[in-house]
Amino acid sequence: MRDLRHATGAEVRRLAREGQVDGPTPGLAMGFVQANLVVVPRELAFDFLLFCQRNPKPCPLLDVTEPGSPEPRFIAPGADVRTDVPRYRV
């Protein structure tokens, strides 16, 4: 596999979707922001949003999807968090 330090975020997401990136991504797509994904039940979403707004340094909020939508339209149009996030912890 080629060196992905200089890949774009979209390239890394595509490779994850194809199963070619299946581990943690620090160091990939340098110069592009990386963040944790947090999925919460709808009934907790507003409280979590408010918490992030009140604590922007430890919990920067980059995007909020519509309920049931896997696409972070603001920061990664066309991405799908169900397939494009290669590794996570529950």
N, C-alpha and C positions, 0 to 999 in steps of 0.2 A: 504494500500500500504506500502511496506517496506521502510525503511530509505534509501534514494537515495544519501546521502552525500558521501557514499563510493562506489557508482556505477561507472562504467566506462562511458566515453562519449558515446561509442557505445550503452550501455544499455539505457542511457537516450534518445538517438535518437530513439531507437527501441520503447521505451514506448511512446514517442511523436507520432511516426508513428501509433501506435495502439490506440491513443487517451487517453492514461492513464496519460500523462503529458500534461496539456493544459494551463499552466500558465508560468510566468517567471521562469527561471532556476538558478538564483544566489543561491549558497549554495548546488547545486547538483553536483555530480561528482567532488568532491574536489580533487585538484591536477591535474585536466585537464583544459586546457585553454578554456575560453568562450569568445566569441566575438560578435559584432554586425554584422548583415548581411546587406550589401548595394548592391542593384541591380540598375544598371544604364543602360540607352540605349547604344547600341553599339557605336553610334557616340560620346558619352561622355566618354567611357571606358578608352581610352588612357590618356585623361586629368586627370581623377580621379586617375588612376594608378600613373601618374607622381606626382600628388599632395601628394599621400600617401608616395611615395618614398622620397619626399622632406620634409615630416613631419612625420617621423616614430614613434615618441613618442605618439602624440595624435591620429594618424591614422595608427596603425600597420597593415600591409597587410599580412594576413596569407595564403591566397590562391586566385587564380583567375581561374574561370571556363572558359571553352571554350564557345563561343557564343551559346546560346540556351541549354547548358548542365546544369542540376541541380546538378551535382555531383562534390563536392570539392575533387578531386582525390588526391591532395597532403596531406591534413590534415585529411580527413575522407573518404577514399575509400569506395564506396558502399553506402554512404549517399545520400540523396535526399533532397535538401533544400525546395522543395515544400511540403514535408510531415514531415520532421524531425525537423523542427524549430517550437516549440509549440506556440509561441506567438510573435507578432511583431506589430510595429506601422508604419503606412504609413505617 
